[in-house]
């Protein structure tokens, strides 16, 4: 009975701390508190959201995307996680395009036109509107 109370208190404390740290934009701590919520209860979907939100805001997009996918595995219709999944997919795509642009510019500076063209061609597949 006492362990259940402590566990419940710890869980509630971690969840509230994660929300407060997110509101204060203390993203690393918000992510850690969200992660700890998942450790205590792997079925707690809001923990995945808080964890992913913190990771997203410290720039760890791949780990944030993985946390969102795990949360969606628990609750596929969760609107917040679905929205975040779309945002993360777009941010990851943009990051890949930016990396390709930098690589193409580097190839051009080295006078490697063939490699630059191939890099740009591959980047266009990631960003077909341009």
DSSP file (Angstrom, degrees, kcal/mol; ACC not computed):
  #  RESIDUE AA STRUCTURE BP1 BP2  ACC     N-H-->O    O-->H-N    N-H-->O    O-->H-N    TCO  KAPPA ALPHA  PHI   PSI    X-CA   Y-CA   Z-CA
    1    1 A X     >        0   0    0      0, 0.0     4,-1.8     0, 0.0     5,-0.1   0.000 360.0 360.0 360.0 -44.1    0.0    0.0    0.0
    2    2 A X  H  >  +     0   0    0      2,-0.2     4,-2.6     1,-0.2     5,-0.2   0.910 360.0  52.0 -66.4 -41.8    2.8    2.4    0.9
    3    3 A X  H  > S+     0   0    0      1,-0.2     4,-3.0     2,-0.2     5,-0.2   0.884 107.8  52.6 -62.1 -38.0    4.8    1.5   -2.3
    4    4 A X  H  > S+     0   0    0      2,-0.2     4,-2.5     1,-0.2    -1,-0.2   0.906 110.4  47.6 -63.5 -41.3    1.7    2.2   -4.4
    5    5 A X  H  X S+     0   0    0     -4,-1.8     4,-2.9     2,-0.2    -2,-0.2   0.929 114.1  46.4 -64.5 -46.3    1.3    5.6   -2.8
    6    6 A X  H  X S+     0   0    0     -4,-2.6     4,-3.1     2,-0.2     5,-0.2   0.928 114.0  48.3 -62.6 -44.9    5.0    6.5   -3.3
    7    7 A X  H  X S+     0   0    0     -4,-3.0     4,-2.4     2,-0.2    -1,-0.2   0.915 113.7  46.5 -62.4 -43.2    4.8    5.3   -6.9
    8    8 A X  H  X S+     0   0    0     -4,-2.5     4,-2.5    -5,-0.2    -2,-0.2   0.907 114.2  48.1 -65.2 -42.4    1.7    7.2   -7.6
    9    9 A X  H  X S+     0   0    0     -4,-2.9     4,-2.8     2,-0.2    -2,-0.2   0.934 112.5  48.4 -63.5 -46.6    3.1   10.3   -5.9
   10   10 A X  H  X S+     0   0    0     -4,-3.1     4,-2.8     2,-0.2    -2,-0.2   0.919 112.0  49.7 -59.2 -45.3    6.4   10.0   -7.9
   11   11 A X  H  X S+     0   0    0     -4,-2.4     4,-2.3    -5,-0.2    -1,-0.2   0.943 113.1  45.1 -60.5 -50.0    4.5    9.6  -11.1
   12   12 A X  H  X S+     0   0    0     -4,-2.5     4,-2.4     1,-0.2     5,-0.2   0.902 113.1  52.0 -61.4 -41.6    2.3   12.6  -10.6
   13   13 A X  H  X S+     0   0    0     -4,-2.8     4,-2.7     1,-0.2    -2,-0.2   0.929 110.2  47.8 -60.6 -47.0    5.3   14.6   -9.5
   14   14 A X  H  X S+     0   0    0     -4,-2.8     4,-2.5     2,-0.2    -1,-0.2   0.906 111.7  50.0 -62.2 -42.5    7.3   13.7  -12.6
   15   15 A X  H  X S+     0   0    0     -4,-2.3     4,-2.0     2,-0.2    -1,-0.2   0.929 113.5  44.6 -64.0 -45.2    4.4   14.5  -14.9
   16   16 A X  H  X S+     0   0    0     -4,-2.4     4,-2.6     1,-0.2    -2,-0.2   0.902 113.0  52.0 -66.2 -40.7    3.8   18.0  -13.3
   17   17 A X  H  X S+     0   0    0     -4,-2.7     4,-3.0    -5,-0.2     5,-0.2   0.909 108.1  51.6 -61.7 -41.4    7.5   18.7  -13.3
   18   18 A X  H  X S+     0   0    0     -4,-2.5     4,-2.1     2,-0.2    -1,-0.2   0.923 111.3  47.0 -61.6 -44.0    7.7   17.8  -17.0
   19   19 A X  H  X S+     0   0    0     -4,-2.0     4,-2.2     2,-0.2    -2,-0.2   0.917 114.1  47.6 -63.6 -43.5    4.9   20.2  -17.8
   20   20 A X  H  X S+     0   0    0     -4,-2.6     4,-1.9     1,-0.2    -2,-0.2   0.920 111.3  49.8 -65.1 -43.8    6.4   23.0  -15.7
   21   21 A X  H  <>S+     0   0    0     -4,-3.0     5,-3.3     1,-0.2    -1,-0.2   0.869 110.5  50.9 -64.8 -34.9    9.8   22.6  -17.2
   22   22 A X  H ><5S+     0   0    0     -4,-2.1     3,-1.3    -5,-0.2    -1,-0.2   0.919 109.0  50.7 -65.4 -42.7    8.3   22.7  -20.7
   23   23 A X  H 3<5S+     0   0    0     -4,-2.2    -2,-0.2     1,-0.3    -1,-0.2   0.840 112.9  46.3 -63.6 -32.1    6.4   25.9  -19.7
   24   24 A X  T 3<5S-     0   0    0     -4,-1.9    -1,-0.3    -5,-0.1    -2,-0.2   0.400 114.8-120.2 -87.9   2.0    9.8   27.3  -18.5
   25   25 A X  T < 5 +     0   0    0     -3,-1.3     2,-1.2     1,-0.2    -3,-0.2   0.827  65.4 144.7  58.8  34.8   11.4   26.1  -21.7
   26   26 A X     >< +     0   0    0     -5,-3.3     4,-2.3     1,-0.2    -1,-0.2  -0.694  22.9 172.8 -96.3  76.5   13.8   23.9  -19.7
   27   27 A X  H  >  +     0   0    0     -2,-1.2     4,-2.6     1,-0.2     5,-0.2   0.815  64.7  54.0 -66.9 -37.9   13.7   21.4  -22.5
   28   28 A X  H  > S+     0   0    0      1,-0.2     4,-2.3     2,-0.2    -1,-0.2   0.934 114.4  42.5 -63.1 -44.2   16.4   18.9  -21.3
   29   29 A X  H  > S+     0   0    0      2,-0.2     4,-2.7     1,-0.2     5,-0.2   0.876 112.4  54.1 -70.1 -36.5   14.7   18.6  -17.9
   30   30 A X  H  X S+     0   0    0     -4,-2.3     4,-2.3     2,-0.2    -2,-0.2   0.917 110.5  47.5 -61.2 -42.4   11.3   18.4  -19.5
   31   31 A X  H  X S+     0   0    0     -4,-2.6     4,-2.6     2,-0.2    -2,-0.2   0.927 112.2  49.0 -63.9 -45.0   12.5   15.5  -21.7
   32   32 A X  H  X S+     0   0    0     -4,-2.3     4,-2.4     2,-0.2    -2,-0.2   0.914 111.8  48.3 -63.6 -42.9   14.1   13.7  -18.7
   33   33 A X  H  X S+     0   0    0     -4,-2.7     4,-1.9     2,-0.2    -1,-0.2   0.900 112.1  49.8 -64.3 -39.9   10.9   14.0  -16.6
   34   34 A X  H  X S+     0   0    0     -4,-2.3     4,-1.6    -5,-0.2    17,-0.2   0.902 110.4  50.6 -63.0 -40.8    8.8   12.8  -19.5
   35   35 A X  H  X S+     0   0    0     -4,-2.6     4,-1.9     1,-0.2    -2,-0.2   0.905 108.2  52.2 -62.6 -41.5   11.2    9.9  -20.0
   36   36 A X  H  X S+     0   0    0     -4,-2.4     4,-2.2     1,-0.2    -1,-0.2   0.860 103.9  57.1 -65.4 -34.7   10.9    9.0  -16.3
   37   37 A X  H  X S+     0   0    0     -4,-1.9     4,-2.6     1,-0.2    -1,-0.2   0.904 107.8  48.5 -58.9 -40.3    7.1    9.0  -16.6
   38   38 A X  H  < S+     0   0    0     -4,-1.6    -2,-0.2     2,-0.2    -1,-0.2   0.870 107.7  54.5 -68.4 -36.8    7.5    6.4  -19.2
   39   39 A X  H  < S+     0   0    0     -4,-1.9     3,-0.3     1,-0.2    -1,-0.2   0.918 113.1  42.7 -61.8 -42.6    9.8    4.4  -17.0
   40   40 A X  H  < S+     0   0    0     -4,-2.2     2,-0.3     1,-0.3    -2,-0.2   0.899 137.1  10.4 -70.3 -41.7    7.2    4.4  -14.2
   41   41 A X    ><  -     0   0    0     -4,-2.6     3,-2.2    -5,-0.2    -1,-0.3  -0.805  61.7-169.4-143.7  97.7    4.3    3.6  -16.6
   42   42 A X  T 3  S+     0   0    0     -3,-0.3    -4,-0.1    -2,-0.3    -3,-0.1   0.623  88.9  59.1 -64.3 -11.9    5.1    2.7  -20.2
   43   43 A X  T 3  S+     0   0    0     -5,-0.1     2,-1.1    31,-0.0    -1,-0.3   0.383  73.2 111.2 -95.8   3.0    1.5    3.0  -21.1
   44   44 A X    X>  -     0   0    0     -3,-2.2     3,-1.0    -7,-0.2     4,-0.9  -0.668  48.7-170.4 -83.7  99.3    1.3    6.7  -20.1
   45   45 A X  H 3> S+     0   0    0     -2,-1.1     4,-1.7     1,-0.3     3,-0.5   0.839  80.6  60.0 -63.6 -37.8    0.9    8.4  -23.5
   46   46 A X  H 3> S+     0   0    0      1,-0.2     4,-2.7     2,-0.2    -1,-0.3   0.809  98.5  60.9 -63.0 -27.2    1.3   12.0  -22.2
   47   47 A X  H <> S+     0   0    0     -3,-1.0     4,-2.6     2,-0.2    -1,-0.2   0.901 103.1  49.5 -63.5 -40.5    4.8   10.9  -21.0
   48   48 A X  H  X S+     0   0    0     -4,-0.9     4,-2.7    -3,-0.5    -2,-0.2   0.892 111.4  50.0 -64.1 -39.5    5.7   10.1  -24.6
   49   49 A X  H  X S+     0   0    0     -4,-1.7     4,-2.8     2,-0.2    -2,-0.2   0.946 112.8  45.2 -64.2 -48.2    4.4   13.5  -25.7
   50   50 A X  H  X S+     0   0    0     -4,-2.7     4,-2.2     2,-0.2    -2,-0.2   0.907 114.3  49.6 -62.7 -41.9    6.4   15.4  -23.0
   51   51 A X  H  X S+     0   0    0     -4,-2.6     4,-2.3   -17,-0.2    -1,-0.2   0.943 113.9  45.0 -60.5 -48.9    9.5   13.3  -23.7
   52   52 A X  H  X S+     0   0    0     -4,-2.7     4,-3.0     1,-0.2    -2,-0.2   0.882 109.9  55.5 -64.6 -39.0    9.2   14.0  -27.4
   53   53 A X  H  X S+     0   0    0     -4,-2.8     4,-2.0     2,-0.2    -1,-0.2   0.925 110.2  45.4 -60.8 -45.4    8.5   17.7  -26.9
   54   54 A X  H  X S+     0   0    0     -4,-2.2     4,-1.0     2,-0.2    -2,-0.2   0.937 114.5  47.7 -62.6 -46.8   11.7   18.1  -24.8
   55   55 A X  H ><>S+     0   0    0     -4,-2.3     5,-2.4     1,-0.2     3,-0.6   0.902 110.1  53.3 -61.3 -41.5   13.8   16.2  -27.4
   56   56 A X  H ><5S+     0   0    0     -4,-3.0     3,-1.1     1,-0.2    -1,-0.2   0.912 108.6  49.6 -59.1 -43.5   12.3   18.2  -30.2
   57   57 A X  H 3<5S+     0   0    0     -4,-2.0    -1,-0.2     1,-0.3    -2,-0.2   0.622 108.3  51.4 -78.8 -12.7   13.2   21.5  -28.6
   58   58 A X  T <<5S-     0   0    0     -4,-1.0    -1,-0.3    -3,-0.6    -2,-0.2   0.371 121.8-106.7 -98.5   3.9   16.8   20.5  -27.9
   59   59 A X  T < 5S+     0   0    0     -3,-1.1     2,-1.5    -4,-0.4     3,-0.2   0.549  79.7 131.6  90.8   7.8   17.1   19.5  -31.6
   60   60 A X     >< +     0   0    0     -5,-2.4     4,-2.1     1,-0.2     5,-0.2  -0.565  23.7 161.3 -92.2  73.1   17.1   15.7  -31.1
   61   61 A X  H  >  +     0   0    0     -2,-1.5     4,-2.5     1,-0.2    -1,-0.2   0.849  65.8  53.2 -66.9 -38.5   14.5   15.2  -33.9
   62   62 A X  H  > S+     0   0    0     -3,-0.2     4,-2.0     2,-0.2    -1,-0.2   0.926 112.2  44.3 -65.8 -43.9   15.2   11.5  -34.5
   63   63 A X  H  > S+     0   0    0      2,-0.2     4,-2.3     1,-0.2    -1,-0.2   0.880 113.2  52.4 -67.1 -37.1   14.8   10.5  -30.9
   64   64 A X  H  X S+     0   0    0     -4,-2.1     4,-2.3     2,-0.2    -2,-0.2   0.920 108.9  50.1 -63.1 -42.9   11.7   12.7  -30.6
   65   65 A X  H  X S+     0   0    0     -4,-2.5     4,-2.4     1,-0.2    -2,-0.2   0.898 109.7  50.8 -62.1 -41.0   10.2   11.0  -33.7
   66   66 A X  H  X S+     0   0    0     -4,-2.0     4,-2.1     2,-0.2    -1,-0.2   0.905 109.5  50.2 -64.0 -41.6   10.9    7.6  -32.1
   67   67 A X  H  X S+     0   0    0     -4,-2.3     4,-2.3     2,-0.2    -2,-0.2   0.903 110.5  50.3 -63.1 -41.0    9.2    8.6  -28.8
   68   68 A X  H  X S+     0   0    0     -4,-2.3     4,-2.9     2,-0.2     5,-0.2   0.919 109.1  51.3 -63.1 -43.6    6.2    9.9  -30.8
   69   69 A X  H  X S+     0   0    0     -4,-2.4     4,-1.5     1,-0.2    -1,-0.2   0.899 110.0  49.4 -61.4 -40.3    6.0    6.6  -32.7
   70   70 A X  H  X S+     0   0    0     -4,-2.1     4,-0.9     2,-0.2    -1,-0.2   0.909 112.0  48.7 -65.5 -40.6    6.0    4.6  -29.4
   71   71 A X  H >X S+     0   0    0     -4,-2.3     4,-2.2     1,-0.2     3,-0.7   0.904 109.7  51.1 -64.5 -41.2    3.3    6.9  -28.0
   72   72 A X  H 3< S+     0   0    0     -4,-2.9    -1,-0.2     1,-0.2    -2,-0.2   0.791 102.0  62.1 -66.5 -27.0    1.2    6.4  -31.1
   73   73 A X  H 3< S+     0   0    0     -4,-1.5     3,-0.3    -5,-0.2    -1,-0.2   0.825 109.5  41.5 -64.3 -30.8    1.7    2.7  -30.7
   74   74 A X  H << S+     0   0    0     -4,-0.9     2,-0.3    -3,-0.7    -2,-0.2   0.858 136.9  12.8 -81.2 -39.3   -0.1    3.0  -27.4
   75   75 A X    ><  -     0   0    0     -4,-2.2     3,-1.9    -5,-0.1    -1,-0.2  -0.707  66.2-176.9-143.1  84.7   -2.8    5.4  -28.7
   76   76 A X  T 3  S+     0   0    0      1,-0.3    -1,-0.1    -3,-0.3    -4,-0.1   0.712  82.6  53.3 -59.9 -24.2   -2.9    5.7  -32.5
   77   77 A X  T 3  S+     0   0    0     -5,-0.1     2,-0.4     4,-0.0    -1,-0.3   0.361  71.6 133.5 -94.6   6.7   -5.7    8.4  -32.5
   78   78 A X    <>  -     0   0    0     -3,-1.9     4,-2.3     1,-0.2     5,-0.2  -0.423  44.4-156.9 -64.2 115.1   -3.9   10.8  -30.2
   79   79 A X  H  > S+     0   0    0     -2,-0.4     4,-2.5     1,-0.2     5,-0.2   0.877  88.4  51.5 -63.6 -41.0   -4.2   14.2  -31.9
   80   80 A X  H  > S+     0   0    0      1,-0.2     4,-2.5     2,-0.2    -1,-0.2   0.925 112.9  44.9 -64.5 -44.2   -1.2   15.8  -30.1
   81   81 A X  H  > S+     0   0    0      2,-0.2     4,-2.4     1,-0.2    -2,-0.2   0.882 112.6  51.5 -68.1 -37.6    1.1   12.9  -31.1
   82   82 A X  H  X S+     0   0    0     -4,-2.3     4,-2.0     2,-0.2    -2,-0.2   0.918 112.0  46.9 -64.1 -42.7   -0.2   12.8  -34.7
   83   83 A X  H  X S+     0   0    0     -4,-2.5     4,-2.4     1,-0.2    -2,-0.2   0.933 113.4  48.2 -63.3 -46.1    0.4   16.6  -35.0
   84   84 A X  H  X S+     0   0    0     -4,-2.5     4,-3.0     1,-0.2     5,-0.2   0.874 107.7  56.3 -63.5 -36.3    3.8   16.3  -33.5
   85   85 A X  H  X S+     0   0    0     -4,-2.4     4,-2.6     2,-0.2    -1,-0.2   0.923 108.8  46.4 -60.7 -44.3    4.6   13.4  -35.8
   86   86 A X  H  X S+     0   0    0     -4,-2.0     4,-2.2     2,-0.2    -2,-0.2   0.921 113.3  49.5 -63.6 -43.5    3.8   15.5  -38.9
   87   87 A X  H  X S+     0   0    0     -4,-2.4     4,-2.5     1,-0.2    -2,-0.2   0.924 113.1  46.3 -61.4 -44.7    5.9   18.4  -37.5
   88   88 A X  H  X S+     0   0    0     -4,-3.0     4,-2.9     2,-0.2     5,-0.3   0.909 109.8  53.0 -66.8 -41.7    8.9   16.2  -36.8
   89   89 A X  H  X S+     0   0    0     -4,-2.6     4,-2.2    -5,-0.2    -1,-0.2   0.918 112.6  45.8 -58.3 -42.4    8.7   14.5  -40.2
   90   90 A X  H  X S+     0   0    0     -4,-2.2     4,-2.7     2,-0.2    -2,-0.2   0.912 112.8  49.1 -67.4 -42.7    8.7   17.9  -41.8
   91   91 A X  H  X S+     0   0    0     -4,-2.5     4,-2.2     2,-0.2    -2,-0.2   0.898 112.2  48.5 -64.5 -40.0   11.6   19.2  -39.7
   92   92 A X  H  X S+     0   0    0     -4,-2.9     4,-2.0     2,-0.2    -1,-0.2   0.908 111.6  50.2 -65.7 -41.7   13.6   16.0  -40.4
   93   93 A X  H  X S+     0   0    0     -4,-2.2     4,-2.2    -5,-0.3    -2,-0.2   0.931 111.2  48.6 -61.2 -46.0   12.9   16.4  -44.1
   94   94 A X  H  X S+     0   0    0     -4,-2.7     4,-2.8     1,-0.2    -1,-0.2   0.891 109.0  53.1 -62.1 -39.8   14.1   20.1  -44.0
   95   95 A X  H  X S+     0   0    0     -4,-2.2     4,-2.1     1,-0.2    -1,-0.2   0.895 109.3  48.9 -62.4 -40.0   17.2   19.1  -42.1
   96   96 A X  H  X S+     0   0    0     -4,-2.0     4,-2.1     2,-0.2    -2,-0.2   0.893 111.2  49.8 -66.3 -40.0   18.0   16.5  -44.8
   97   97 A X  H  X S+     0   0    0     -4,-2.2     4,-2.4     2,-0.2    -2,-0.2   0.932 110.7  49.4 -64.4 -45.6   17.4   19.1  -47.6
   98   98 A X  H  X S+     0   0    0     -4,-2.8     4,-2.2     1,-0.2    -2,-0.2   0.894 110.7  50.4 -60.7 -39.9   19.7   21.7  -45.9
   99   99 A X  H  X S+     0   0    0     -4,-2.1     4,-2.3     1,-0.2    -1,-0.2   0.893 109.9  50.4 -64.4 -40.1   22.4   19.0  -45.5
  100  100 A X  H  X S+     0   0    0     -4,-2.1     4,-2.7     2,-0.2    -2,-0.2   0.893 108.7  52.0 -65.6 -39.5   22.1   18.2  -49.2
  101  101 A X  H  X S+     0   0    0     -4,-2.4     4,-2.5     2,-0.2    -2,-0.2   0.927 110.2  48.5 -62.4 -44.6   22.4   21.8  -50.1
  102  102 A X  H  X S+     0   0    0     -4,-2.2     4,-2.1     1,-0.2    -2,-0.2   0.907 112.3  49.1 -61.6 -41.5   25.6   22.2  -48.0
  103  103 A X  H  X S+     0   0    0     -4,-2.3     4,-2.3     2,-0.2    -2,-0.2   0.915 110.7  49.8 -65.0 -42.2   27.0   19.1  -49.6
  104  104 A X  H  X S+     0   0    0     -4,-2.7     4,-2.5     1,-0.2    -2,-0.2   0.913 110.4  50.3 -62.9 -42.5   26.2   20.3  -53.1
  105  105 A X  H  X S+     0   0    0     -4,-2.5     4,-2.3     1,-0.2    -1,-0.2   0.889 109.8  51.1 -62.1 -38.8   27.9   23.7  -52.4
  106  106 A X  H  X S+     0   0    0     -4,-2.1     4,-1.5     2,-0.2    -1,-0.2   0.902 109.5  49.8 -64.7 -41.1   30.9   21.8  -51.1
  107  107 A X  H  <>S+     0   0    0     -4,-2.3     5,-3.1     1,-0.2    -2,-0.2   0.904 110.1  51.0 -63.6 -41.0   31.1   19.8  -54.3
  108  108 A X  H ><5S+     0   0    0     -4,-2.5     3,-1.8     1,-0.2    -2,-0.2   0.914 107.3  52.4 -63.4 -42.2   30.8   22.9  -56.4
  109  109 A X  H 3<5S+     0   0    0     -4,-2.3    -1,-0.2     1,-0.3    -2,-0.2   0.839 110.1  49.3 -62.0 -31.4   33.7   24.6  -54.4
  110  110 A X  T 3<5S-     0   0    0     -4,-1.5    -1,-0.3    -5,-0.2    -2,-0.2   0.347 117.2-118.4 -87.5   6.8   35.7   21.5  -55.2
  111  111 A X  T < 5 +     0   0    0     -3,-1.8     2,-1.1     1,-0.2    -3,-0.2   0.767  68.8 141.1  61.5  28.5   34.7   21.8  -58.9
  112  112 A X     >< +     0   0    0     -5,-3.1     4,-2.1     1,-0.2    -1,-0.2  -0.696  18.1 167.7-100.2  79.6   33.0   18.4  -58.7
  113  113 A X  H  > S+     0   0    0     -2,-1.1     4,-2.8     1,-0.2     5,-0.2   0.865  71.6  55.7 -63.3 -39.5   30.0   19.2  -60.9
  114  114 A X  H  > S+     0   0    0      1,-0.2     4,-2.3     2,-0.2    -1,-0.2   0.933 110.6  43.8 -61.7 -46.6   28.9   15.6  -61.3
  115  115 A X  H  > S+     0   0    0      2,-0.2     4,-2.4     1,-0.2    -1,-0.2   0.884 113.5  52.1 -66.6 -38.1   28.7   15.0  -57.5
  116  116 A X  H  X S+     0   0    0     -4,-2.1     4,-2.5     2,-0.2    -2,-0.2   0.927 110.6  47.8 -63.3 -44.4   27.0   18.4  -57.0
  117  117 A X  H  X S+     0   0    0     -4,-2.8     4,-2.7     1,-0.2    -2,-0.2   0.920 112.0  49.3 -62.6 -44.4   24.4   17.5  -59.6
  118  118 A X  H  X S+     0   0    0     -4,-2.3     4,-2.2     2,-0.2    -1,-0.2   0.898 111.7  49.4 -62.9 -40.9   23.7   14.1  -58.1
  119  119 A X  H  X S+     0   0    0     -4,-2.4     4,-2.1     2,-0.2    -2,-0.2   0.915 112.9  46.6 -64.4 -44.0   23.4   15.6  -54.6
  120  120 A X  H  X S+     0   0    0     -4,-2.5     4,-2.1     2,-0.2    -2,-0.2   0.905 110.7  53.0 -65.6 -41.1   20.9   18.2  -55.9
  121  121 A X  H  X S+     0   0    0     -4,-2.7     4,-0.8     1,-0.2    -2,-0.2   0.915 111.1  46.3 -60.4 -43.9   19.0   15.6  -57.8
  122  122 A X  H >X S+     0   0    0     -4,-2.2     4,-0.7     1,-0.2     3,-0.5   0.875 110.4  53.8 -66.1 -37.2   18.6   13.5  -54.7
  123  123 A X  H >X S+     0   0    0     -4,-2.1     4,-1.6     1,-0.2     3,-0.8   0.850  99.5  62.1 -66.7 -34.0   17.6   16.6  -52.6
  124  124 A X  H 3< S+     0   0    0     -4,-2.1    -1,-0.2     1,-0.3    -2,-0.2   0.809  96.6  59.1 -62.5 -28.6   14.8   17.3  -55.1
  125  125 A X  H << S+     0   0    0     -4,-0.8     3,-0.4    -3,-0.5    -1,-0.3   0.817 108.3  45.4 -68.0 -29.1   13.3   14.0  -54.2
  126  126 A X  H << S+     0   0    0     -3,-0.8     2,-0.2    -4,-0.7    -2,-0.2   0.773 126.6  29.5 -81.2 -27.9   13.0   15.2  -50.6
  127  127 A X    ><  +     0   0    0     -4,-1.6     3,-1.5     1,-0.1    -1,-0.2  -0.618  66.8 167.0-133.6  72.2   11.7   18.7  -51.6
  128  128 A X  T 3   +     0   0    0     -3,-0.4    -1,-0.1     1,-0.3    -4,-0.1   0.647  68.6  71.0 -68.4 -14.5    9.7   18.3  -54.8
  129  129 A X  T 3         0   0    0      1,-0.2    -1,-0.3    -5,-0.0    -5,-0.1   0.689 360.0 360.0 -74.7 -16.5    8.1   21.8  -54.6
  130  130 A X    <         0   0    0     -3,-1.5    -1,-0.2    -6,-0.2    -2,-0.2   0.433 360.0 360.0 -99.0 360.0   11.4   23.5  -55.4
